[in-house]
Structures are given as C-alpha cells and as structure tokens.
Amino acid sequence: MNNQLYEKRRGTLVQYYKQHRCLPSYEKVKELFDVKSKNSAYKYVEKFIEDGLVAKADDGRLIPTHKLYELRVLGSVQAGFPTPAEEELADTMSLDEFLVENPAATFLLHVNGDSMIDAGIMEGDMVLVDRSKIPKDNDIVIAQVGNEWTLKYLIKRPNKTIILRPANKEYKDIHPEEEVQIGGVVMSVIRKY
C-alpha cells in the first residue's frame, strides 16, 4: 500500500471522525476512499487496525484509539537566540497521552473571566482538570464556594484555613467561611490562536 495514499486515507478518516464523532461503516469507507469494492475498504480498515489507529468493538463497530490523533514530533525549537533548524521526525505522540494522566478523572472546562491572567490563563482558554489529584498548596484548582465554582490558586494556611487567590491584582483573595469543595486540580491550559 502506497505510504502517501495511506496517510491521505488516514487524514480522511480523522476528518470524518472529527465531523461525525463516529467512525464510518465499511460501506462509507468505500465511498470516502473512492474505492470500487468492499474488499479494498476492508484492507484499509485492517491496516488501520493493525497500526492501532482504530479497533473493533464487541458489536463489530469501529472505534477510535488514542493513536488516531497522534501528531509527529519533529524536534525542538529555540525560544531564545535563533539556531539552525532541521526538521527531523523524532517521534509521534497523542495529545491525550501527553496531557492526560488519568482519563477517567479528567475533564475540560471553558474559562470565563480574567481573574487568572497573570498565571497565563485567559478568557476563552480551556483548562484540563484532574479530579483524582490531591490538591497541594499553590495548585490552581476548581473550587466551589457557596453555590458557585471558581478557578483560583489554593493557599493552605497552617491554621488549616484556605484562601483562594486570583492571579490578577484587580481581584481580592477569597476567604471562604464555609467548607470549600475542590473539584479538581488544573493540569494544563489549552489555547487556540
């Protein structure tokens, strides 16, 4: 199977999944890949399964694996003084694999407001939150105060009191009088330009 054609077909599969949130049937694969027979579609699907991009569920449906979204790592780039750049395939990785330690306990939240801008968290960003992490002093957490949730630094005082501190001088610390529920620890910030 031609490697360039295979990569094109893989891209078509990823686009279909992104648009429909499910993988195509064999009949749809035949149509998407513009092949004449179901046997040709079957060969592509078997290659995708062999490469670990998709798997078969118990009922025979195709399901995506984390490898479907793997991106090529081409090396590194200097953030200081410029250096000669050479593109070299160093590895591949899935962003899920890179960012998520515990998928069952991890979720995304959209950020509203500007109370955490000095921590590099802007309105419109998304934060990746792990509810299985035990929050430590100075972690950025999702905390419930009263009936509302907020994103702040967790400051633990020796007298066991908690302060929720914004990362913007325009806002004051929150000194909760009632018990604070921590919904999770922020592990990553995701921003699209």
N, C-alpha and C positions, 0 to 999 in steps of 0.2 A: 504494500500500500504506500503510495507516494506521501512522504512526510509533510510536504507543503499542503497537499489536499487534505490530509488528516487534520492538520492544525486549523484549516479553514472550516472543516466539518465540526471540529470541537468548538470553534467560535460560534458557529450557527447554533449548536446545541446549547451553549451558555446563554446566548441571546434569547432563545426560545424559553429556556427556564426562567430567565430574568423577567420576561414579559408575561408568562403564563403561570409562574410559580409551581409548575409541574413539568415532568419530562414527557416528551412525545411518545405516542404509541409507535409500534413498528411501521404501521401504515403511514403515520405522519412523518416518520424518519425518511421513508421512501420519497415522500413529497418534498420535504425540506432539503434533502441532499440531491434531489433531481436524479434519482436512480430508477432504473426500469423495473427491477424485481425486488420482492421482499427479501430474497436471499442476500442481495447486495446490502440492503439496510441492516439485515441480521449480522452480516460480517462487521459492519461498522460498530454496531452495538456491542458485539462480542469483544472487539478490540478496546472499546471504552471500558467494558467490564474488566478485561484483562489488565488494563492500565490503571484500574482503581478509580476511574472518574465517576462511574455510576455502579450501582449494584441492583440486584433483583430483590424485591420484597417477597414475602411468603406467598402473596397472591399473584406473583409474576410481573407486577408493575415495576418499572424502572424508577429508582430513587437516586438522588444525587449524593455524592460523598464530598468530604471537605476538599478532596483533590480537584474537583471540578473547577474550583475557583483559584487554584494555585497560580501565583504570579512568579515570573522569573526574577531572580535576584542577580543583577548584572555587575555587582561590585559595590564600590562605595564612592562617595563624592566628598571633596574637601569643603568644609564650611568656613575655613579661614582663608589663607592665601591660595590662589589657584595652583593646581598641579596638573601635569598632563593626564588626561583621562583616557582610559582604554576600556572599551566595552568587552566584558568577558562574562560568560554565563557562569556564575558562582554557585547557584543553587536554585531551587524553587521552594516556595512556601505558600501556605494558605494564610490569609489574614486571620481567619478563625483560630488556626493553630498558633499563630504568633501572639494574638491578643487575649485569647480566652483560655484560662486555666481550667475552669470548671463550668462547662456549658450548661449543665442543669440548673446552676445557681446564678447564671449571668443574664443580664438584660440590658437594653438600651433605653435611654431617656433623652428627649429633646431638651435643650437648655433654653429657658426664657429668663430674661433679665441680665443685669450686668454686675451683680454683686461679687463675681469671681474673676473679673477681667485681669487682675494682677497675678492670678495663678495661671493665666493663659486660657481661661475658659470663657468663651464669648457667646452672646446670644446667637442662636441658630446652630451651635455645635451640638453634637451628641456625645453623651458620656456612657461609657461601658461600665456597668456596676456589677460587682460580685457580692451577693448577699451571704456567701459562705465564709468570707474573710472576717476575722475578729478585728474590729477597728482599734487602731493604736492612736496615741497622741499625735496630733498634726496630720492625720489622714484626712483626705477630702471625703466626706460622707454624704449620703442622702439621709436626712433626719426628719422625723415627724415631731413637730411642736404644736400641741393642741390638735387641731384637725387639718393642719397644713404641712406639706412636705417642703423641705428646702435643701439646697446644696451649699455646704459650708465646710470649713476646717473644723475638726473636732479637737477641742482643747480640754484635756483632763487635768483637773487641779488635785493637789494632794489631799484636800478635804473631801474628795470624791464628787465634787460638783463638776458640771460640764458647761463649757462655753462653746457656742457655735460662732465661729469667726469668719466674716466675709473677707474677700481679697480685693477690697475696694474701699478706699478711705472715706468715701461718701456714705458708707453704711456703718452702723454700730454693731458691736457684738450682741449676740442674743444670749441672755442669761435665763434659761428656762427654769421656771419654778416647779413645773410638774415633771414627771418622768419623761425622758426623751427616748423615742424608739428609733434605732438605727436601721435603715432599710438596706444598707449595703455600703461598700467601700468603692470609690471611683478608681478604676484601674487604668482607663485610657480616655483620651478626648479625641473625637473624630470630627474633622472639619473638611468641608469641600470648598474649593476655591472656584 
